[in-house]
Amino acid sequence: MKPMMLAAPLLLALLLAGCATSGGAGAPPVDVAGADIAKRTLDNGDVLEEYRVAGQLRMVKVTPLRGAPYFMYDQNGDGRMDDSKDGVSPVYWKLYSW
């Protein structure tokens, strides 16, 4: 019984370590390698960064004056931010990083 009690925490630690080290967690879902970044500050203090590859908008990062940064992507490469079925652009937050 004692070896089983020791194995359970070890197994849990291994499972969590596998989740934490899954590859590509920090990479955006679109290719922005070599992108030109245009950065500007809006009137309300938010910072807007536009990532353009070959002149085409691929990703937008918004850093609010107060709050966490969020991202909008163009995953299909048409030059416009992706829409959901309701016509609203999905917004992505980075929940954690190492």
Backbone atoms as SQL, in Angstrom:
CREATE TABLE atoms (id INTEGER PRIMARY KEY, chain TEXT, resi INTEGER, resn TEXT, atom TEXT, x REAL, y REAL, z REAL);
INSERT INTO atoms VALUES
  (1, 'A', 1, 'MET', 'N', 0.816, -1.193, 0.000),
  (2, 'A', 1, 'MET', 'CA', 0.000, 0.000, 0.000),
  (3, 'A', 1, 'MET', 'C', 0.858, 1.255, 0.000),
  (4, 'A', 2, 'LYS', 'N', 1.980, 1.231, 0.692),
  (5, 'A', 2, 'LYS', 'CA', 2.830, 2.394, 0.769),
  (6, 'A', 2, 'LYS', 'C', 3.438, 2.775, -0.597),
  (7, 'A', 3, 'PRO', 'N', 3.912, 1.812, -1.402),
  (8, 'A', 3, 'PRO', 'CA', 4.435, 2.197, -2.725),
  (9, 'A', 3, 'PRO', 'C', 3.363, 2.848, -3.605),
  (10, 'A', 4, 'MET', 'N', 2.120, 2.421, -3.474),
  (11, 'A', 4, 'MET', 'CA', 1.044, 3.015, -4.268),
  (12, 'A', 4, 'MET', 'C', 0.802, 4.466, -3.863),
  (13, 'A', 5, 'MET', 'N', 0.915, 4.764, -2.581),
  (14, 'A', 5, 'MET', 'CA', 0.719, 6.132, -2.109),
  (15, 'A', 5, 'MET', 'C', 1.838, 7.045, -2.600),
  (16, 'A', 6, 'LEU', 'N', 3.029, 6.516, -2.784),
  (17, 'A', 6, 'LEU', 'CA', 4.142, 7.304, -3.302),
  (18, 'A', 6, 'LEU', 'C', 4.046, 7.484, -4.809),
  (19, 'A', 7, 'ALA', 'N', 3.474, 6.512, -5.492),
  (20, 'A', 7, 'ALA', 'CA', 3.386, 6.558, -6.947),
  (21, 'A', 7, 'ALA', 'C', 2.342, 7.560, -7.434),
  (22, 'A', 8, 'ALA', 'N', 1.281, 7.765, -6.692),
  (23, 'A', 8, 'ALA', 'CA', 0.213, 8.662, -7.134),
  (24, 'A', 8, 'ALA', 'C', 0.698, 10.105, -7.300),
  (25, 'A', 9, 'PRO', 'N', 1.395, 10.702, -6.320),
  (26, 'A', 9, 'PRO', 'CA', 1.890, 12.069, -6.534),
  (27, 'A', 9, 'PRO', 'C', 2.918, 12.159, -7.661),
  (28, 'A', 10, 'LEU', 'N', 3.737, 11.119, -7.799),
  (29, 'A', 10, 'LEU', 'CA', 4.724, 11.117, -8.869),
  (30, 'A', 10, 'LEU', 'C', 4.045, 11.081, -10.234),
  (31, 'A', 11, 'LEU', 'N', 3.028, 10.258, -10.363),
  (32, 'A', 11, 'LEU', 'CA', 2.278, 10.180, -11.614),
  (33, 'A', 11, 'LEU', 'C', 1.603, 11.507, -11.930),
  (34, 'A', 12, 'LEU', 'N', 1.017, 12.138, -10.935),
  (35, 'A', 12, 'LEU', 'CA', 0.376, 13.439, -11.136),
  (36, 'A', 12, 'LEU', 'C', 1.401, 14.486, -11.575),
  (37, 'A', 13, 'ALA', 'N', 2.575, 14.492, -10.952),
  (38, 'A', 13, 'ALA', 'CA', 3.619, 15.445, -11.325),
  (39, 'A', 13, 'ALA', 'C', 4.084, 15.223, -12.761),
  (40, 'A', 14, 'LEU', 'N', 4.211, 13.976, -13.170),
  (41, 'A', 14, 'LEU', 'CA', 4.627, 13.681, -14.551),
  (42, 'A', 14, 'LEU', 'C', 3.575, 14.131, -15.560),
  (43, 'A', 15, 'LEU', 'N', 2.315, 13.928, -15.241),
  (44, 'A', 15, 'LEU', 'CA', 1.246, 14.362, -16.142),
  (45, 'A', 15, 'LEU', 'C', 1.221, 15.879, -16.278),
  (46, 'A', 16, 'LEU', 'N', 1.358, 16.583, -15.170),
  (47, 'A', 16, 'LEU', 'CA', 1.369, 18.047, -15.225),
  (48, 'A', 16, 'LEU', 'C', 2.594, 18.565, -15.956),
  (49, 'A', 17, 'ALA', 'N', 3.737, 17.921, -15.780),
  (50, 'A', 17, 'ALA', 'CA', 4.949, 18.336, -16.485),
  (51, 'A', 17, 'ALA', 'C', 4.779, 18.146, -17.990),
  (52, 'A', 18, 'GLY', 'N', 4.104, 17.082, -18.394),
  (53, 'A', 18, 'GLY', 'CA', 3.851, 16.854, -19.816),
  (54, 'A', 18, 'GLY', 'C', 2.962, 17.921, -20.415),
  (55, 'A', 19, 'CYS', 'N', 1.979, 18.381, -19.662),
  (56, 'A', 19, 'CYS', 'CA', 1.107, 19.461, -20.145),
  (57, 'A', 19, 'CYS', 'C', 1.859, 20.773, -20.237),
  (58, 'A', 20, 'ALA', 'N', 2.728, 21.037, -19.272),
  (59, 'A', 20, 'ALA', 'CA', 3.443, 22.306, -19.229),
  (60, 'A', 20, 'ALA', 'C', 4.503, 22.411, -20.308),
  (61, 'A', 21, 'THR', 'N', 4.993, 21.292, -20.812),
  (62, 'A', 21, 'THR', 'CA', 6.065, 21.341, -21.802),
  (63, 'A', 21, 'THR', 'C', 5.586, 21.029, -23.201),
  (64, 'A', 22, 'SER', 'N', 4.291, 21.071, -23.434),
  (65, 'A', 22, 'SER', 'CA', 3.805, 20.802, -24.783),
  (66, 'A', 22, 'SER', 'C', 4.337, 21.866, -25.729),
  (67, 'A', 23, 'GLY', 'N', 4.842, 21.451, -26.865),
  (68, 'A', 23, 'GLY', 'CA', 5.525, 22.345, -27.790),
  (69, 'A', 23, 'GLY', 'C', 4.610, 23.360, -28.447),
  (70, 'A', 24, 'GLY', 'N', 5.161, 24.509, -28.792),
  (71, 'A', 24, 'GLY', 'CA', 4.436, 25.524, -29.522),
  (72, 'A', 24, 'GLY', 'C', 3.447, 26.317, -28.708),
  (73, 'A', 25, 'ALA', 'N', 3.503, 26.218, -27.407),
  (74, 'A', 25, 'ALA', 'CA', 2.520, 26.912, -26.580),
  (75, 'A', 25, 'ALA', 'C', 2.669, 28.419, -26.666),
  (76, 'A', 26, 'GLY', 'N', 3.888, 28.927, -26.903),
  (77, 'A', 26, 'GLY', 'CA', 4.091, 30.361, -26.938),
  (78, 'A', 26, 'GLY', 'C', 4.016, 30.957, -28.332),
  (79, 'A', 27, 'ALA', 'N', 3.918, 30.125, -29.349),
  (80, 'A', 27, 'ALA', 'CA', 3.921, 30.608, -30.723),
  (81, 'A', 27, 'ALA', 'C', 2.515, 31.002, -31.165),
  (82, 'A', 28, 'PRO', 'N', 2.390, 32.106, -31.901),
  (83, 'A', 28, 'PRO', 'CA', 1.067, 32.467, -32.410),
  (84, 'A', 28, 'PRO', 'C', 0.605, 31.472, -33.472),
  (85, 'A', 29, 'PRO', 'N', -0.706, 31.349, -33.684),
  (86, 'A', 29, 'PRO', 'CA', -1.211, 30.388, -34.660),
  (87, 'A', 29, 'PRO', 'C', -0.993, 30.803, -36.120),
  (88, 'A', 30, 'VAL', 'N', -0.444, 31.972, -36.341),
  (89, 'A', 30, 'VAL', 'CA', -0.133, 32.430, -37.699),
  (90, 'A', 30, 'VAL', 'C', 1.368, 32.685, -37.794),
  (91, 'A', 31, 'ASP', 'N', 1.905, 32.625, -39.005),
  (92, 'A', 31, 'ASP', 'CA', 3.334, 32.839, -39.215),
  (93, 'A', 31, 'ASP', 'C', 3.612, 34.337, -39.296),
  (94, 'A', 32, 'VAL', 'N', 4.302, 34.867, -38.299),
  (95, 'A', 32, 'VAL', 'CA', 4.657, 36.283, -38.295),
  (96, 'A', 32, 'VAL', 'C', 6.174, 36.465, -38.324),
  (97, 'A', 33, 'ALA', 'N', 6.881, 35.427, -38.798),
  (98, 'A', 33, 'ALA', 'CA', 8.335, 35.526, -38.906),
  (99, 'A', 33, 'ALA', 'C', 8.686, 36.591, -39.943),
  (100, 'A', 34, 'GLY', 'N', 9.549, 37.507, -39.564),
  (101, 'A', 34, 'GLY', 'CA', 9.973, 38.572, -40.466),
  (102, 'A', 34, 'GLY', 'C', 8.928, 39.651, -40.676),
  (103, 'A', 35, 'ALA', 'N', 7.970, 39.741, -39.789),
  (104, 'A', 35, 'ALA', 'CA', 6.890, 40.713, -39.945),
  (105, 'A', 35, 'ALA', 'C', 7.365, 42.125, -39.625),
  (106, 'A', 36, 'ASP', 'N', 6.793, 43.094, -40.337),
  (107, 'A', 36, 'ASP', 'CA', 6.990, 44.502, -40.004),
  (108, 'A', 36, 'ASP', 'C', 5.979, 44.845, -38.924),
  (109, 'A', 37, 'ILE', 'N', 6.435, 45.471, -37.839),
  (110, 'A', 37, 'ILE', 'CA', 5.559, 45.778, -36.713),
  (111, 'A', 37, 'ILE', 'C', 5.364, 47.283, -36.637),
  (112, 'A', 38, 'ALA', 'N', 4.107, 47.705, -36.748),
  (113, 'A', 38, 'ALA', 'CA', 3.744, 49.114, -36.602),
  (114, 'A', 38, 'ALA', 'C', 3.096, 49.273, -35.237),
  (115, 'A', 39, 'LYS', 'N', 3.681, 50.128, -34.403),
  (116, 'A', 39, 'LYS', 'CA', 3.207, 50.297, -33.033),
  (117, 'A', 39, 'LYS', 'C', 2.722, 51.727, -32.854),
  (118, 'A', 40, 'ARG', 'N', 1.530, 51.863, -32.268),
  (119, 'A', 40, 'ARG', 'CA', 1.006, 53.205, -31.993),
  (120, 'A', 40, 'ARG', 'C', 0.193, 53.187, -30.709),
  (121, 'A', 41, 'THR', 'N', 0.095, 54.330, -30.086),
  (122, 'A', 41, 'THR', 'CA', -0.673, 54.469, -28.855),
  (123, 'A', 41, 'THR', 'C', -1.960, 55.213, -29.175),
  (124, 'A', 42, 'LEU', 'N', -3.078, 54.640, -28.771),
  (125, 'A', 42, 'LEU', 'CA', -4.380, 55.251, -29.016),
  (126, 'A', 42, 'LEU', 'C', -4.659, 56.353, -27.990),
  (127, 'A', 43, 'ASP', 'N', -5.698, 57.131, -28.225),
  (128, 'A', 43, 'ASP', 'CA', -6.045, 58.244, -27.340),
  (129, 'A', 43, 'ASP', 'C', -6.335, 57.798, -25.908),
  (130, 'A', 44, 'ASN', 'N', -6.859, 56.579, -25.736),
  (131, 'A', 44, 'ASN', 'CA', -7.203, 56.101, -24.398),
  (132, 'A', 44, 'ASN', 'C', -6.012, 55.459, -23.682),
  (133, 'A', 45, 'GLY', 'N', -4.828, 55.441, -24.294),
  (134, 'A', 45, 'GLY', 'CA', -3.629, 54.888, -23.676),
  (135, 'A', 45, 'GLY', 'C', -3.320, 53.463, -24.088),
  (136, 'A', 46, 'ASP', 'N', -4.220, 52.805, -24.807),
  (137, 'A', 46, 'ASP', 'CA', -3.964, 51.445, -25.277),
  (138, 'A', 46, 'ASP', 'C', -2.873, 51.464, -26.348),
  (139, 'A', 47, 'VAL', 'N', -2.041, 50.433, -26.357),
  (140, 'A', 47, 'VAL', 'CA', -0.979, 50.307, -27.361),
  (141, 'A', 47, 'VAL', 'C', -1.407, 49.251, -28.370),
  (142, 'A', 48, 'LEU', 'N', -1.358, 49.601, -29.639),
  (143, 'A', 48, 'LEU', 'CA', -1.774, 48.728, -30.731),
  (144, 'A', 48, 'LEU', 'C', -0.549, 48.369, -31.565),
  (145, 'A', 49, 'GLU', 'N', -0.316, 47.077, -31.768),
  (146, 'A', 49, 'GLU', 'CA', 0.794, 46.611, -32.604),
  (147, 'A', 49, 'GLU', 'C', 0.217, 45.807, -33.758),
  (148, 'A', 50, 'GLU', 'N', 0.539, 46.223, -34.985),
  (149, 'A', 50, 'GLU', 'CA', 0.087, 45.517, -36.181),
  (150, 'A', 50, 'GLU', 'C', 1.271, 44.774, -36.781),
  (151, 'A', 51, 'TYR', 'N', 1.099, 43.490, -37.018),
  (152, 'A', 51, 'TYR', 'CA', 2.141, 42.648, -37.606),
  (153, 'A', 51, 'TYR', 'C', 1.757, 42.393, -39.062),
  (154, 'A', 52, 'ARG', 'N', 2.604, 42.898, -39.985),
  (155, 'A', 52, 'ARG', 'CA', 2.338, 42.739, -41.419),
  (156, 'A', 52, 'ARG', 'C', 3.456, 41.943, -42.070),
  (157, 'A', 53, 'VAL', 'N', 3.066, 40.949, -42.854),
  (158, 'A', 53, 'VAL', 'CA', 4.016, 40.143, -43.614),
  (159, 'A', 53, 'VAL', 'C', 3.744, 40.428, -45.082),
  (160, 'A', 54, 'ALA', 'N', 4.752, 40.912, -45.787),
  (161, 'A', 54, 'ALA', 'CA', 4.623, 41.294, -47.199),
  (162, 'A', 54, 'ALA', 'C', 3.475, 42.284, -47.397),
  (163, 'A', 55, 'GLY', 'N', 3.318, 43.203, -46.442),
  (164, 'A', 55, 'GLY', 'CA', 2.297, 44.235, -46.535),
  (165, 'A', 55, 'GLY', 'C', 0.901, 43.794, -46.127),
  (166, 'A', 56, 'GLN', 'N', 0.736, 42.538, -45.793),
  (167, 'A', 56, 'GLN', 'CA', -0.586, 42.018, -45.433),
  (168, 'A', 56, 'GLN', 'C', -0.686, 41.839, -43.918),
  (169, 'A', 57, 'LEU', 'N', -1.760, 42.364, -43.336),
  (170, 'A', 57, 'LEU', 'CA', -1.980, 42.287, -41.899),
  (171, 'A', 57, 'LEU', 'C', -2.227, 40.844, -41.492),
  (172, 'A', 58, 'ARG', 'N', -1.407, 40.336, -40.542),
  (173, 'A', 58, 'ARG', 'CA', -1.530, 38.949, -40.098),
  (174, 'A', 58, 'ARG', 'C', -1.972, 38.827, -38.642),
  (175, 'A', 59, 'MET', 'N', -1.571, 39.807, -37.792),
  (176, 'A', 59, 'MET', 'CA', -1.885, 39.703, -36.375),
  (177, 'A', 59, 'MET', 'C', -1.922, 41.102, -35.780),
  (178, 'A', 60, 'VAL', 'N', -2.805, 41.295, -34.805),
  (179, 'A', 60, 'VAL', 'CA', -2.888, 42.546, -34.065),
  (180, 'A', 60, 'VAL', 'C', -2.781, 42.210, -32.585),
  (181, 'A', 61, 'LYS', 'N', -1.910, 42.936, -31.889),
  (182, 'A', 61, 'LYS', 'CA', -1.777, 42.795, -30.433),
  (183, 'A', 61, 'LYS', 'C', -2.206, 44.113, -29.810),
  (184, 'A', 62, 'VAL', 'N', -3.150, 44.039, -28.878),
  (185, 'A', 62, 'VAL', 'CA', -3.632, 45.224, -28.181),
  (186, 'A', 62, 'VAL', 'C', -3.228, 45.095, -26.717),
  (187, 'A', 63, 'THR', 'N', -2.498, 46.081, -26.214),
  (188, 'A', 63, 'THR', 'CA', -2.123, 46.120, -24.807),
  (189, 'A', 63, 'THR', 'C', -2.874, 47.273, -24.174),
  (190, 'A', 64, 'PRO', 'N', -3.948, 46.971, -23.437),
  (191, 'A', 64, 'PRO', 'CA', -4.730, 48.040, -22.806),
  (192, 'A', 64, 'PRO', 'C', -3.908, 48.767, -21.744),
  (193, 'A', 65, 'LEU', 'N', -4.295, 50.002, -21.452),
  (194, 'A', 65, 'LEU', 'CA', -3.640, 50.770, -20.404),
  (195, 'A', 65, 'LEU', 'C', -3.712, 50.009, -19.085),
  (196, 'A', 66, 'ARG', 'N', -4.857, 49.403, -18.835),
  (197, 'A', 66, 'ARG', 'CA', -5.044, 48.551, -17.653),
  (198, 'A', 66, 'ARG', 'C', -5.595, 47.217, -18.129),
  (199, 'A', 67, 'GLY', 'N', -4.910, 46.154, -17.809),
  (200, 'A', 67, 'GLY', 'CA', -5.392, 44.834, -18.199),
  (201, 'A', 67, 'GLY', 'C', -4.359, 44.067, -18.985),
  (202, 'A', 68, 'ALA', 'N', -4.724, 42.852, -19.324),
  (203, 'A', 68, 'ALA', 'CA', -3.823, 41.949, -20.037),
  (204, 'A', 68, 'ALA', 'C', -3.890, 42.186, -21.545),
  (205, 'A', 69, 'PRO', 'N', -2.768, 42.009, -22.253),
  (206, 'A', 69, 'PRO', 'CA', -2.786, 42.127, -23.711),
  (207, 'A', 69, 'PRO', 'C', -3.644, 41.040, -24.337),
  (208, 'A', 70, 'TYR', 'N', -4.227, 41.345, -25.492),
  (209, 'A', 70, 'TYR', 'CA', -4.980, 40.342, -26.238),
  (210, 'A', 70, 'TYR', 'C', -4.623, 40.434, -27.707),
  (211, 'A', 71, 'PHE', 'N', -4.949, 39.372, -28.445),
  (212, 'A', 71, 'PHE', 'CA', -4.516, 39.224, -29.829),
  (213, 'A', 71, 'PHE', 'C', -5.699, 38.944, -30.739),
  (214, 'A', 72, 'MET', 'N', -5.585, 39.386, -31.995),
  (215, 'A', 72, 'MET', 'CA', -6.526, 39.036, -33.057),
  (216, 'A', 72, 'MET', 'C', -5.681, 38.552, -34.234),
  (217, 'A', 73, 'TYR', 'N', -6.157, 37.509, -34.915),
  (218, 'A', 73, 'TYR', 'CA', -5.368, 36.868, -35.966),
  (219, 'A', 73, 'TYR', 'C', -6.131, 36.809, -37.289),
  (220, 'A', 74, 'ASP', 'N', -5.341, 36.716, -38.377),
  (221, 'A', 74, 'ASP', 'CA', -5.862, 36.393, -39.701),
  (222, 'A', 74, 'ASP', 'C', -5.279, 35.030, -40.059),
  (223, 'A', 75, 'GLN', 'N', -6.004, 33.973, -39.733),
  (224, 'A', 75, 'GLN', 'CA', -5.473, 32.624, -39.932),
  (225, 'A', 75, 'GLN', 'C', -5.624, 32.117, -41.356),
  (226, 'A', 76, 'ASN', 'N', -6.557, 32.669, -42.141),
  (227, 'A', 76, 'ASN', 'CA', -6.737, 32.170, -43.504),
  (228, 'A', 76, 'ASN', 'C', -5.990, 33.005, -44.544),
  (229, 'A', 77, 'GLY', 'N', -5.300, 34.088, -44.130),
  (230, 'A', 77, 'GLY', 'CA', -4.449, 34.845, -45.033),
  (231, 'A', 77, 'GLY', 'C', -5.152, 35.769, -45.994),
  (232, 'A', 78, 'ASP', 'N', -6.395, 36.175, -45.695),
  (233, 'A', 78, 'ASP', 'CA', -7.104, 37.074, -46.606),
  (234, 'A', 78, 'ASP', 'C', -6.884, 38.549, -46.295),
  (235, 'A', 79, 'GLY', 'N', -6.082, 38.859, -45.257),
  (236, 'A', 79, 'GLY', 'CA', -5.781, 40.245, -44.928),
  (237, 'A', 79, 'GLY', 'C', -6.764, 40.894, -43.975),
  (238, 'A', 80, 'ARG', 'N', -7.784, 40.164, -43.558),
  (239, 'A', 80, 'ARG', 'CA', -8.764, 40.679, -42.587),
  (240, 'A', 80, 'ARG', 'C', -8.759, 39.786, -41.359),
  (241, 'A', 81, 'MET', 'N', -9.025, 40.384, -40.214),
  (242, 'A', 81, 'MET', 'CA', -9.082, 39.587, -38.991),
  (243, 'A', 81, 'MET', 'C', -10.233, 38.597, -39.094),
  (244, 'A', 82, 'ASP', 'N', -10.032, 37.402, -38.550),
  (245, 'A', 82, 'ASP', 'CA', -11.016, 36.335, -38.661),
  (246, 'A', 82, 'ASP', 'C', -12.316, 36.691, -37.962),
  (247, 'A', 83, 'ASP', 'N', -13.432, 36.243, -38.545),
  (248, 'A', 83, 'ASP', 'CA', -14.765, 36.446, -37.978),
  (249, 'A', 83, 'ASP', 'C', -15.293, 35.114, -37.470),
  (250, 'A', 84, 'SER', 'N', -16.135, 35.208, -36.467),
  (251, 'A', 84, 'SER', 'CA', -16.887, 34.026, -36.066),
  (252, 'A', 84, 'SER', 'C', -18.151, 33.999, -36.914),
  (253, 'A', 85, 'LYS', 'N', -19.012, 33.048, -36.686),
  (254, 'A', 85, 'LYS', 'CA', -20.227, 32.972, -37.489),
  (255, 'A', 85, 'LYS', 'C', -21.172, 34.138, -37.239),
  (256, 'A', 86, 'ASP', 'N', -20.963, 34.865, -36.109),
  (257, 'A', 86, 'ASP', 'CA', -21.809, 36.015, -35.796),
  (258, 'A', 86, 'ASP', 'C', -21.224, 37.323, -36.295),
  (259, 'A', 87, 'GLY', 'N', -20.088, 37.277, -36.981),
  (260, 'A', 87, 'GLY', 'CA', -19.474, 38.486, -37.503),
  (261, 'A', 87, 'GLY', 'C', -18.618, 39.226, -36.490),
  (262, 'A', 88, 'VAL', 'N', -18.296, 38.593, -35.372),
  (263, 'A', 88, 'VAL', 'CA', -17.480, 39.203, -34.332),
  (264, 'A', 88, 'VAL', 'C', -16.090, 38.563, -34.378),
  (265, 'A', 89, 'SER', 'N', -15.055, 39.389, -34.383),
  (266, 'A', 89, 'SER', 'CA', -13.696, 38.852, -34.406),
  (267, 'A', 89, 'SER', 'C', -13.371, 38.206, -33.070),
  (268, 'A', 90, 'PRO', 'N', -12.902, 36.955, -33.080),
  (269, 'A', 90, 'PRO', 'CA', -12.513, 36.323, -31.820),
  (270, 'A', 90, 'PRO', 'C', -11.256, 36.986, -31.259),
  (271, 'A', 91, 'VAL', 'N', -11.203, 37.101, -29.957),
  (272, 'A', 91, 'VAL', 'CA', -10.076, 37.716, -29.263),
  (273, 'A', 91, 'VAL', 'C', -9.405, 36.637, -28.427),
  (274, 'A', 92, 'TYR', 'N', -8.073, 36.621, -28.423),
  (275, 'A', 92, 'TYR', 'CA', -7.310, 35.603, -27.716),
  (276, 'A', 92, 'TYR', 'C', -6.433, 36.255, -26.656),
  (277, 'A', 93, 'TRP', 'N', -6.432, 35.669, -25.463),
  (278, 'A', 93, 'TRP', 'CA', -5.557, 36.114, -24.380),
  (279, 'A', 93, 'TRP', 'C', -4.519, 35.040, -24.140),
  (280, 'A', 94, 'LYS', 'N', -3.318, 35.449, -23.794),
  (281, 'A', 94, 'LYS', 'CA', -2.275, 34.516, -23.388),
  (282, 'A', 94, 'LYS', 'C', -2.465, 34.290, -21.900),
  (283, 'A', 95, 'LEU', 'N', -2.860, 33.079, -21.523),
  (284, 'A', 95, 'LEU', 'CA', -3.208, 32.807, -20.134),
  (285, 'A', 95, 'LEU', 'C', -2.002, 32.593, -19.239),
  (286, 'A', 96, 'TYR', 'N', -0.943, 31.993, -19.767),
  (287, 'A', 96, 'TYR', 'CA', 0.264, 31.769, -18.990),
  (288, 'A', 96, 'TYR', 'C', 1.446, 31.598, -19.922),
  (289, 'A', 97, 'SER', 'N', 2.629, 31.779, -19.390),
  (290, 'A', 97, 'SER', 'CA', 3.839, 31.524, -20.162),
  (291, 'A', 97, 'SER', 'C', 4.956, 31.177, -19.201),
  (292, 'A', 98, 'TRP', 'N', 6.004, 30.592, -19.714),
  (293, 'A', 98, 'TRP', 'CA', 7.138, 30.198, -18.872),
  (294, 'A', 98, 'TRP', 'C', 8.302, 31.098, -19.161);
